Amino acid sequence: MINGLNHITLAVSDLNKSFEFYVEVLGFKPHAKWTKGAYLSAGSLWFCLSRDDEVQSRKDYTHIAFDIGEQGFSILKNRFIDMKIRQWKVNTSEGSSLYILDPDGHKLEIHVGCLQSRLHTLKENPYPGLVLY
């Protein structure tokens, strides 16, 4: 039985550039860094960067969403705008979200909200074919 998320590993083309982005821009805590990788954390999330020559960007909706409070969201959003961080989508769903790209084009979301708030919104405005359990 799966207990939850253990860690996330992202393949990156330039370890130093990605390390700087996740630590300096997103505020992740660094724990270890070596020639081909780094271990970071965000809250209780263990996050690994792994240098890989085969990094390719994707065009689908697959992305990683990070949790943030409303006050922190406003501060981070303004910071991203000032830094000209690339965005890949405009938010159209419940809760404040900012969809950004990391240096390798990995799709990230900074989101205010939780599963319960999303389910509440779905009850009021259901998606086509929605079944709630």
C-alpha positions as a LaTeX table, in Angstrom:
\begin{tabular}{lrrr}
\hline
Residue & $x$ (\AA) & $y$ (\AA) & $z$ (\AA) \\
\hline
Met1 & 0.00 & 0.00 & 0.00 \\
Ile2 & 1.37 & 3.40 & $-0.99$ \\
Asn3 & 1.75 & 5.76 & 1.99 \\
Gly4 & 2.27 & 8.98 & 0.06 \\
Leu5 & 4.85 & 10.88 & $-1.94$ \\
Asn6 & 8.45 & 9.89 & $-1.13$ \\
His7 & 10.44 & 12.25 & $-3.34$ \\
Ile8 & 10.53 & 13.95 & $-6.73$ \\
Thr9 & 13.55 & 13.74 & $-9.03$ \\
Leu10 & 13.88 & 16.04 & $-12.03$ \\
Ala11 & 16.42 & 15.56 & $-14.80$ \\
Val12 & 18.21 & 18.86 & $-15.45$ \\
Ser13 & 20.65 & 19.93 & $-18.14$ \\
Asp14 & 22.62 & 22.45 & $-16.03$ \\
Leu15 & 22.84 & 21.48 & $-12.36$ \\
Asn16 & 24.17 & 24.85 & $-11.17$ \\
Lys17 & 21.50 & 26.84 & $-13.01$ \\
Ser18 & 18.70 & 24.58 & $-11.71$ \\
Phe19 & 20.15 & 24.51 & $-8.18$ \\
Glu20 & 20.16 & 28.31 & $-8.15$ \\
Phe21 & 16.56 & 28.44 & $-9.47$ \\
Tyr22 & 15.15 & 26.03 & $-6.87$ \\
Val23 & 17.15 & 27.48 & $-3.95$ \\
Glu24 & 17.31 & 31.21 & $-4.75$ \\
Val25 & 14.06 & 31.69 & $-6.70$ \\
Leu26 & 11.70 & 29.14 & $-5.13$ \\
Gly27 & 13.31 & 29.06 & $-1.68$ \\
Phe28 & 14.02 & 25.32 & $-1.40$ \\
Lys29 & 16.45 & 24.28 & 1.34 \\
Pro30 & 19.70 & 22.74 & 0.02 \\
His31 & 20.98 & 19.60 & 1.78 \\
Ala32 & 23.64 & 18.13 & $-0.53$ \\
Lys33 & 25.13 & 18.85 & $-3.94$ \\
Trp34 & 27.57 & 16.81 & $-6.01$ \\
Thr35 & 28.83 & 16.75 & $-9.60$ \\
Lys36 & 25.68 & 15.19 & $-11.07$ \\
Gly37 & 22.98 & 15.99 & $-8.53$ \\
Ala38 & 21.58 & 17.73 & $-5.49$ \\
Tyr39 & 19.15 & 17.02 & $-2.66$ \\
Leu40 & 16.81 & 19.81 & $-1.61$ \\
Ser41 & 13.64 & 20.08 & 0.42 \\
Ala42 & 10.50 & 22.20 & 0.50 \\
Gly43 & 8.68 & 21.62 & 3.78 \\
Ser44 & 8.57 & 17.84 & 4.14 \\
Leu45 & 9.08 & 17.25 & 0.39 \\
Trp46 & 12.38 & 15.63 & $-0.60$ \\
Phe47 & 13.41 & 16.94 & $-4.01$ \\
Cys48 & 16.31 & 15.71 & $-6.16$ \\
Leu49 & 17.97 & 17.36 & $-9.15$ \\
Ser50 & 19.84 & 14.93 & $-11.41$ \\
Arg51 & 22.05 & 16.15 & $-14.27$ \\
Asp52 & 21.09 & 14.38 & $-17.49$ \\
Asp53 & 22.12 & 15.00 & $-21.09$ \\
Glu54 & 18.74 & 13.76 & $-22.38$ \\
Val55 & 16.45 & 16.46 & $-20.94$ \\
Gln56 & 13.50 & 17.16 & $-23.22$ \\
Ser57 & 10.56 & 19.48 & $-22.65$ \\
Arg58 & 6.99 & 18.17 & $-22.75$ \\
Lys59 & 3.95 & 19.78 & $-24.30$ \\
Asp60 & 1.27 & 18.07 & $-22.20$ \\
Tyr61 & $-0.36$ & 19.20 & $-18.93$ \\
Thr62 & 1.91 & 17.12 & $-16.67$ \\
His63 & 3.29 & 19.38 & $-13.93$ \\
Ile64 & 4.30 & 19.59 & $-10.26$ \\
Ala65 & 2.27 & 21.88 & $-8.00$ \\
Phe66 & 3.75 & 23.38 & $-4.85$ \\
Asp67 & 1.61 & 24.61 & $-1.95$ \\
Ile68 & 1.79 & 28.18 & $-0.68$ \\
Gly69 & $-0.36$ & 30.49 & 1.47 \\
Glu70 & $-2.23$ & 33.46 & $-0.05$ \\
Gln71 & 0.13 & 36.08 & 1.42 \\
Gly72 & 3.25 & 34.24 & 0.26 \\
Phe73 & 1.64 & 33.75 & $-3.15$ \\
Ser74 & 1.27 & 37.49 & $-3.74$ \\
Ile75 & 4.88 & 38.12 & $-2.76$ \\
Leu76 & 6.20 & 35.27 & $-4.93$ \\
Lys77 & 4.03 & 36.25 & $-7.90$ \\
Asn78 & 5.41 & 39.79 & $-7.89$ \\
Arg79 & 8.94 & 38.43 & $-7.53$ \\
Phe80 & 8.45 & 36.09 & $-10.52$ \\
Ile81 & 7.12 & 38.98 & $-12.62$ \\
Asp82 & 10.10 & 41.16 & $-11.67$ \\
Met83 & 12.50 & 38.29 & $-12.52$ \\
Lys84 & 10.70 & 37.62 & $-15.82$ \\
Ile85 & 10.20 & 33.94 & $-14.92$ \\
Arg86 & 8.56 & 32.21 & $-17.90$ \\
Gln87 & 4.90 & 31.25 & $-17.51$ \\
Trp88 & 3.30 & 28.37 & $-19.44$ \\
Lys89 & $-0.40$ & 28.72 & $-18.59$ \\
Val90 & $-2.90$ & 31.20 & $-17.21$ \\
Asn91 & $-4.91$ & 30.00 & $-14.22$ \\
Thr92 & $-8.56$ & 29.18 & $-14.90$ \\
Ser93 & $-9.32$ & 26.95 & $-11.90$ \\
Glu94 & $-10.19$ & 27.42 & $-8.24$ \\
Gly95 & $-7.52$ & 28.96 & $-6.02$ \\
Ser96 & $-4.69$ & 31.29 & $-6.91$ \\
Ser97 & $-2.12$ & 29.62 & $-9.17$ \\
Leu98 & 0.92 & 30.70 & $-11.09$ \\
Tyr99 & 2.20 & 28.30 & $-13.76$ \\
Ile100 & 5.94 & 28.71 & $-14.38$ \\
Leu101 & 8.79 & 26.92 & $-16.14$ \\
Asp102 & 12.09 & 26.04 & $-14.53$ \\
Pro103 & 15.36 & 26.48 & $-16.49$ \\
Asp104 & 14.83 & 23.14 & $-18.31$ \\
Gly105 & 11.17 & 23.78 & $-19.10$ \\
His106 & 9.75 & 21.54 & $-16.35$ \\
Lys107 & 6.21 & 22.72 & $-15.71$ \\
Leu108 & 5.59 & 23.94 & $-12.17$ \\
Glu109 & 2.58 & 25.42 & $-10.43$ \\
Ile110 & 2.54 & 27.53 & $-7.29$ \\
His111 & $-0.95$ & 26.98 & $-5.85$ \\
Val112 & $-3.08$ & 28.31 & $-3.00$ \\
Gly113 & $-5.71$ & 25.77 & $-2.02$ \\
Cys114 & $-6.21$ & 22.12 & $-1.21$ \\
Leu115 & $-8.10$ & 19.06 & $-2.40$ \\
Gln116 & $-11.11$ & 19.95 & $-0.19$ \\
Ser117 & $-11.45$ & 23.44 & $-1.65$ \\
Arg118 & $-11.17$ & 22.03 & $-5.18$ \\
Leu119 & $-13.84$ & 19.39 & $-4.48$ \\
His120 & $-16.15$ & 22.03 & $-3.01$ \\
Thr121 & $-15.78$ & 24.09 & $-6.19$ \\
Leu122 & $-16.45$ & 21.02 & $-8.35$ \\
Lys123 & $-19.73$ & 20.43 & $-6.51$ \\
Glu124 & $-20.81$ & 23.96 & $-7.44$ \\
Asn125 & $-19.39$ & 23.87 & $-11.00$ \\
Pro126 & $-18.93$ & 20.24 & $-12.08$ \\
Tyr127 & $-16.66$ & 19.19 & $-14.92$ \\
Pro128 & $-18.40$ & 17.30 & $-17.76$ \\
Gly129 & $-18.84$ & 13.65 & $-16.73$ \\
Leu130 & $-17.86$ & 14.33 & $-13.11$ \\
Val131 & $-18.35$ & 11.53 & $-10.55$ \\
Leu132 & $-17.60$ & 12.35 & $-6.91$ \\
Tyr133 & $-16.75$ & 9.55 & $-4.46$ \\
\hline
\end{tabular}
